[in-house]
Amino acid sequence: PRHISRYVRFDRVRLAEEATTWCDFDPETGDPVTTDRTLLDTAGRQFVVRTDRRCDYARKPLPAGEGTLCGIVEYFNGRYRLRITNHEILFDRQ
């Protein structure tokens, strides 16, 4: 709770999903929808990464491999999550 609204950095993490973009898409309209992804560290601990459908990188590729991700910790509807502030940061492609 003490990290809510704080800028944080997660090192040596990867995104669990095998999705290709930050957001999923509505099958009828093709428009992005707000999407949750799962961030995993080397110990298998998880944290939710939420990407708003209106962000400028909703259609951009999800990073592959392990790296560092930064964002703001939020708490909504009983869940902690990370709002990304830089989607292109320090991911090593594997």
N, C-alpha and C positions, 0 to 999 in steps of 0.2 A: 504493500500500500504506500510506503514512503516514496516510491518511484513514480507514482501517478503524476502525469504532466511533466515528467523529466525527460531530457534527451539522454538516451542510453546507447550503448554499443555492444553488440553481440559478436564475439570472435569465434572462429572455427566452427561455423554453423553451415547448415545446408537446408534447402527447402525440400520437404518430404514428397510433395506432389510431383507427378510426372507431367504436369500440365505444360503447355508451351508458352502461355502468356500470363501476365500478372492477374488479369481478370478473366472470368468465364463469360460466355455470351448467351444472350437470350436466343433460343432456337428459332423463334418466330420473327424477331426483328433484326437479329444480328448485332444488336447493341450490347456493349459491355454491361455486366451486372456487378454490383459490389460483391467482392469475393474474399473469403478467408482462406489463407494458406497456412501450413504448419511448418514452423522453423524448428530444426532439431540440432542439438549440440552433440559433441562426441560421446557424451554419457547417455544419449537418448532422451534427454529432457526436452519437452516441447513448449513452444510459445506460439500463440496465434498472431499471424500477420494479416492485417485487414487492408485491402486495397479498394478504395472508393471508385465506383464506375466512372466518375467524372475526372479522375486524375489524368494528367497528360501522358502517362506511360501505361495505361490500362491495356493497350494492344501490343506493348513491347514484350520481347522474349523474357521469360523467367531465367534468372542466372542458373547455370549448372555448376556442379562441383561444390567446393567448400570455400568459405570466405567470411567476410565481416559485413554486418548489416547494422545500420543506425536508424533510430527513429524516436518517437515520443510514445511513452507508455500511457495507455488509456484504460479506463475501466467503465464498462457499459453492460447493463443487463446481467450482472453477476460474473462477468468474464474480463480478465486482463487481456490486452492485445497491444500490438505494436503498430503504430501508424508510421509508415516509411517516410523518411525525409530526404533520402538519396537512394534511388533504386539502382544506381550504377556503381555502387561502391565495392571495390576490392574482392570480386569473386574470381577465383581461378577456375577456368574451364577444364574439365577432365573428360 
